[in-house]
Amino acid sequence: MSERVLLHMTAPVRDAFDIPYHDLGPAGGVPRVALVAGLHGNELNGVFVLSRLAGFLADVADGARPPLALRARVIVVPAVNVLGVNVGRRAWPFDGTDLNRMFPGYDAGETTQRIARAVFETTRAAHYRIDVHSSNPEFEELPQVRLYEPSADERRDAVLFGLPAVIERRGNPIFTSTIGHAWKQESGCSFVLQVGQGGAVQLGHCERLFRALVGFLTRVGVLTGTELAAEDDDVRYFGRRQTLPLMAERAGFFVSNLRVGAWLSAGDTIGYVYDGFDGALRATIATPRSGLLSGLRRQSLLCEGDLVARIQTREEVSEEADTYLFGHGQ
């Protein structure tokens, strides 16, 4: 059995509950890879994919998928916020705490601090540490690797996922209590993967993420015997000044028939804004620069100043966008 218990906790008026995880591959020694999802209970893509990945790797470790072999130890935590997942809430249900603002945690502290500490201690020693997120329910993200103040090794190895975009961001005080920031104080490489939107499973994004994780494990030598298919897209690396956020200049109903991952030319239409009372067309939103559509608003009700879309530009833009605009889901 690969299943272990990360933390056992009691509840006020119900049965005790566990936060389970998988410990896969050769026993003993330092894990080579640690993967975490479900820090936010409404981000279901990562939970779905990591649960499938754990089952797949367990079969490999048991010899049920020859000629595949698991050559190194892998830790998988499909859902940290187990209660939040069960009720579909982003935060920890008892007190509304954001679990990804509790790191590195405190083992003698409150519930979420103890959970954070247990996750951190279980994953910190891995050479590769991967935190999977979705955006909020209003915004869809193209599957991508996010790097915050990356090391040279992180820049080099981020492309091994084979996802269509690797996007670099500067740090921000908002994120200093996240698991990603806590991991970066350790040796090795830490990655944040953004996939789809919160509140539901987007199967196409999940299939791409699953392939990306299997490909990554293969390329770093943890998984052997696989035959990797050609990537859906070329991997593109975007630096800090290659992200253009498009903000709404007026409120209304926003509609768009675009898909994330589309390459756009300057002047292409992103979507339209209609008046919510008389239905009149109030604005056409177009991209001023060519590039990759890496994120798109899916909530039609639009307020002035809302983020509508993000374009990853081929050339640098004049100003580096504030990291806060890219914090959805983290």
Buried (B, 14 or more C-beta within 10 A) or exposed (E): EBEBEBBEBEEEEEEEBEBBBBBBBEEEEEBBBBBBBBBBBBBBBBBBBBBBBBBBBBEBBEEEBEEBBBBBBBBBBBBBBBBBBEEBBBBBBEEEBBBBBBBBBEEEEBBBBBBBBBBBEBBBBBBBBBBBBBBBBBBBBBBBBBBBBBBEEBBEBBBBBBBBBBBBBEEBEBBEBBBBBBBBEBEBBBBBBBBBBBBEBBEEBBEBBBBBBBBBBBBBEBBEEBEEEEBEBEBBBBBBBBBBBBEBEEBBBBEBEBEBBEBBEEEBEBBBBBBBEEEEEBBEBEBEBBBBBBBBBBBBEBEEEBBBBBBBBEEEBEEBBEBEBBBBBB
